[in-house]
């Protein structure tokens, strides 16, 4: 397929098309080999849309816990999302398959190299300014809920349903969902048995920060609400190890891209997110080197906060008017 056609599809997705609706048409329920998204299907999607672009567009949906199936149409879309959320690597990753050019580029970006984190002085300053703006703007009491959950996790070595509910409120996530009812229906002892393994994993200082994040995130995956998405899971893991972990947020994710650091939505994202934060802290200038992972995530969050992005857009628009640029 020509680059012109792909560009047209991308424009339509930007303007009106919903990526999940498009996939539902391209992969109808009776389309073989559905429900298995195989090598041929992925290569076709890569040629049509580009896998990296597709995962980025599906990212907010992959972050959202599955809803009840109101119809067969909704069920079909959820099955598609489930397959993309569960696909750790396409079948052509095997040695006897030749990966498409775009996927090789995607994989090269995913395995981050040190030079990605050698930011320009201007970008480091943007992070410093964003962190200062966050501190100046957000109430000093905002993190009290997180801190209280941390204190109880320190005492118990586990996190129960009540504290997960508190973190849900702190993250301002929706609770009127089927997974919330499913989680509530579990015995608190069963929930704590799962979170105990996650707490142990993220506190294990013999492991790197990203390896601990991967193990902690995997430990939580059996709980309702933690099967896909990293927002709530990252809050639980950060409460368990506030000196090591950080909060994942879609704005922080976008900020990494703004800084030129790729982060795909493929499985294992939270581990790669923590690796990115770890690398940023290691490469940072003196003014940032003393930051915690949580300091970095708040800087990233505020860097892509609407008040910040709107200000940059207004500044750029003014610059274009002043200079006559098109």
GIZI-V924686 format. One record per residue. N is the residue number from 0. RES is the residue in one letter. OMEGA is omega in whole degrees, -180 to 180 (NA if undefined). Layout:
{{N RES OMEGA} {N RES OMEGA}}
This chain:
{{0 X -176} {1 X 177} {2 X 179} {3 X 180} {4 X 179} {5 X 179} {6 X 179} {7 X 178} {8 X 179} {9 X 178} {10 X 179} {11 X 178} {12 X 178} {13 X -172} {14 X -171} {15 X -174} {16 X 172} {17 X -176} {18 X -179} {19 X 176} {20 X 179} {21 X 179} {22 X -180} {23 X 177} {24 X -179} {25 X -178} {26 X -180} {27 X -176} {28 X -178} {29 X -177} {30 X 177} {31 X 7} {32 X 180} {33 X 18} {34 X 177} {35 X 177} {36 X -170} {37 X -177} {38 X -178} {39 X -180} {40 X -180} {41 X 179} {42 X 178} {43 X 178} {44 X 178} {45 X 179} {46 X -175} {47 X -172} {48 X -171} {49 X -173} {50 X -180} {51 X 179} {52 X -179} {53 X 179} {54 X 179} {55 X 180} {56 X 180} {57 X -174} {58 X -180} {59 X 178} {60 X 178} {61 X 179} {62 X -173} {63 X 177} {64 X -176} {65 X 178} {66 X 174} {67 X 178} {68 X -180} {69 X -179} {70 X 176} {71 X 177} {72 X 178} {73 X -180} {74 X 179} {75 X 180} {76 X 179} {77 X 178} {78 X 177} {79 X 179} {80 X -179} {81 X -180} {82 X 178} {83 X 178} {84 X -176} {85 X -177} {86 X -179} {87 X 178} {88 X 179} {89 X -179} {90 X -178} {91 X 174} {92 X 177} {93 X -173} {94 X -176} {95 X 176} {96 X 179} {97 X -175} {98 X 175} {99 X -177} {100 X -178} {101 X -179} {102 X 176} {103 X 178} {104 X -180} {105 X -180} {106 X 178} {107 X 178} {108 X -176} {109 X 178} {110 X -169} {111 X 177} {112 X -173} {113 X -174} {114 X 177} {115 X -174} {116 X 174} {117 X -175} {118 X 175} {119 X 177} {120 X -180} {121 X -180} {122 X 175} {123 X -179} {124 X 177} {125 X 177} {126 X 180} {127 X -180} {128 X 179} {129 X 178} {130 X 179} {131 X 179} {132 X 177} {133 X -180} {134 X -178} {135 X -171} {136 X -174} {137 X -179} {138 X 177} {139 X 180} {140 X -174} {141 X -177} {142 X -180} {143 X -180} {144 X 178} {145 X -179} {146 X 179} {147 X 176} {148 X 177} {149 X -180} {150 X 180} {151 X 177} {152 X 177} {153 X -179} {154 X -172} {155 X -175} {156 X 179} {157 X 175} {158 X -176} {159 X -176} {160 X -179} {161 X -179} {162 X 174} {163 X 176} {164 X 179} {165 X 179} {166 X 176} {167 X 177} {168 X -179} {169 X 178} {170 X -180} {171 X 177} {172 X -179} {173 X 177} {174 X -180} {175 X -175} {176 X 179} {177 X -178} {178 X 179} {179 X 177} {180 X 180} {181 X 178} {182 X 180} {183 X -178} {184 X 178} {185 X 174} {186 X -179} {187 X 178} {188 X 179} {189 X 178} {190 X -179} {191 X 177} {192 X 178} {193 X -177} {194 X 177} {195 X 179} {196 X 179} {197 X 179} {198 X 180} {199 X -177} {200 X -175} {201 X 178} {202 X -176} {203 X -176} {204 X 174} {205 X 178} {206 X 174} {207 X -179} {208 X -178} {209 X 178} {210 X 176} {211 X 179} {212 X 180} {213 X -179} {214 X 179} {215 X -180} {216 X 179} {217 X -180} {218 X -178} {219 X -168} {220 X -179} {221 X -178} {222 X 173} {223 X -179} {224 X -177} {225 X -177} {226 X 174} {227 X 179} {228 X -176} {229 X -175} {230 X -179} {231 X 180} {232 X -180} {233 X 177} {234 X 178} {235 X -178} {236 X 178} {237 X 175} {238 X -180} {239 X -178} {240 X -174} {241 X 179} {242 X -177} {243 X -173} {244 X -180} {245 X -179} {246 X 173} {247 X 179} {248 X -178} {249 X 178} {250 X 176} {251 X 177} {252 X 180} {253 X 179} {254 X 176} {255 X 178} {256 X 178} {257 X 179} {258 X 180} {259 X -179} {260 X -177} {261 X 175} {262 X -177} {263 X 178} {264 X -180} {265 X -179} {266 X -175} {267 X -175} {268 X -176} {269 X 177} {270 X 180} {271 X 176} {272 X 179} {273 X 176} {274 X 179} {275 X 179} {276 X 179} {277 X -179} {278 X 177} {279 X 180} {280 X -179} {281 X -177} {282 X -170} {283 X 173} {284 X -172} {285 X -176} {286 X -178} {287 X -170} {288 X 180} {289 X -180} {290 X 169} {291 X 176} {292 X 179} {293 X 175} {294 X -179} {295 X -178} {296 X 178} {297 X 176} {298 X 178} {299 X 179} {300 X -176} {301 X 178} {302 X 180} {303 X 175} {304 X -178} {305 X -180} {306 X -180} {307 X -178} {308 X 178} {309 X 179} {310 X 179} {311 X 179} {312 X 179} {313 X 180} {314 X -180} {315 X 179} {316 X 179} {317 X -180} {318 X -180} {319 X 179} {320 X -177} {321 X -173} {322 X -179} {323 X 180} {324 X 178} {325 X NA}}
